[in-house]
Amino acid sequence: MPLRVEGAAGLAGLAVVLTVLTGCSPTAPQPLPTASWSGATPSGQLDGDPWVVATRAALEAEAIARNRNDFSLPALTATTGSVLRDRLYQAARDRIGNGQRTDVLPGPTPFGAVEVEASDDGESAVVRGCLASDWASPDGAVPAELESLGVEFRLERGDDGPQLTDSLSLNSLDCDSVELPVSLLVPAPEPSEVGDPAEIVRPESSKG
């Protein structure tokens, strides 16, 4: 039915309605969280390697994107390849589509590097190390103890710097003595309210 406004009283009433509607409009997107080390900044032999730094930057962007169900974030586009972003996006869609809620990552998944193997031309590298398992949870609580698994990250140099393009498990890697530096997102993430796969933001096209 069309809205009819008659006389001063009607205009006043409309003003009240508009005021209420304005007050209920969505708020502006909140600033993205940043990761802060829990304890001393890692200072191992490989922690300053550019490929390891790039790996951790990608893990941070991934954590924020997964928590928000938004895979178009510029930080994710800059630090990961398009195939990996598509894989993360589809995994989120599958999870929500199966009636599961989004697990919350309290920070970037902790990673301890043990080896970096760069190509001769410096355009790609493999970073091997140990990655925390069971890091994400429904409430985003930090696990009391960290378990880890061997992993190999593959990176390539893009227009904006190194990008994480793929990963695979390394069951043969012994992680018992590998320290996993922990950083947490500030402010702490809250559980996602996304309940429909259509609400998940698809990734932007790859750069580089």
Secondary structure, 3 states (H helix, E strand, C coil): CCCCCCHHHHHHHHHHHHHHHHHCCCCCCCCCCEEEECCCCCCCCCCCCHHHHHHHHHHHHHHHHHHHCECCCHHHHHHECHHHHHHHHHHHHHHHHCCCCCCECCCCCCEEEEEEEECCCCCEEEEEEEEEECCCECCCCCCCCCEEEEEEEEEEEECCEEEEEEEEECCCCCCCCCCCCCEEEECCCCCCCCCCHHHCECCCCCCC
